């Protein structure tokens, strides 16, 4: 009999709920496993359990929390090949990318094991004789974590690890599209020595997300996903005293200057725009290129796109797997049609592909002769569809890059450090890169955006403590 993968509530695996098959996007005949979708009642049980367990976890001491996180990190790293294989099978990114993600998830847990030990408060200079003032960092309480499908281990790791490190309890709602990675992570956490109820997982769709974000005992929500859902969550928690952190979409620009090294520019654009099928929030979807290098850049990039091997994510030598879902594929096809109807010139790709197994295969699309008013340059596509916008110089490039509702990541390719300095000063995005792709941040660095891309304190790195702890100020006298 097939194993049914349940939800984790108060230290128990709960098998009741709708059972859904998890399908491999590289091969639609491959059923990876069966996963239970939690109901609203389980969300309530999970939040209640987290609420009961939290204060004991906070008082247990940073030593225990660090040990638990360290054990989780070590197991993720030791099993990164196997976990990466499963991730590639259910999400469609290549084996290499998926195994690197599993490795990174382990590194994130290990990093936050250290952070648990490094948490400090502050003692202020006394203003009044005999009155000491302390600033303490304390846990926020019960934290709801809602994640998208595009980094099924990485994003859960960078939310769960700091939440637990600083003494919070967690109710984790992964994306319904990638339950296998979430289940494997929950199973590792469950065996790590963590007390029952401190970490809970409820797999499900929007109904489960709504039940979580509207639960009266929730103290904080950290969400990564689309702007549309992020704005709904903001409305759901508004006025209820719930801390909120949103990491949302992007429309990221890569600027290519006349003095750029052509090979660096082409490889950065290829990687940033198309790896993981462009399904990265930091993907470069607008390639803003100065006129002197424009034609050579377009030719070089088009040749590289045509050399990409697209196929089953689990096959060696494949550069791009399938899109993650039918919806993702249809959405990219739709935006290619929109681009064509807006008068952009489609130079490469943009159509569905057939492979040996039935899957969501799509050829990466490159548009040229586009302008920044077109929908393909204003709306997040979240697929392998990039547009080239020709500009005269750095001033125009920066103006075009900043003319966006989003401000997540941006990059520049230049050999001139002064040009890079101007870019760093003038670009209105939270994460910048110089002579590197716009996607692919180091695991110890913070993650943040501007405008509609983010809300609340940054994620990751030492900055994570700003969201996962609350400050308490104590004035005290002992006479
Ligand atoms: P999505 O917004 O559709 O779903 C994200 C999560 O929210 C899922 O778990 C989903 O089940 C849940 N959800 C849906 N409706 C909900 C509701 N009303 N209340 C509570 N939860 C609800 O996003 P997606 O398609 O999974 O992911 C793609 C999006 O994520 C893109 O916009 C991408 O840019 C963004 N993203 C952002 C970052 C970042 O760090 N800024 C990283 C990765 C992905």
Boltz pocket constraint, residues with backbone or C-beta under 6 A from the ligand:
constraints:
  - pocket:
      binder: B
      contacts: [[A, 146], [A, 147], [A, 148], [A, 149], [A, 150], [A, 151], [A, 173], [A, 174], [A, 175], [A, 176], [A, 204], [A, 205], [A, 206], [A, 207], [A, 208], [A, 209], [A, 210], [A, 213], [A, 224], [A, 225], [A, 226], [A, 227], [A, 229], [A, 230], [A, 232], [A, 233], [A, 247], [A, 248], [A, 249], [A, 250], [A, 280], [A, 281], [A, 282], [A, 380], [A, 382], [A, 408], [A, 447], [A, 449], [A, 453]]
      max_distance: 6.0
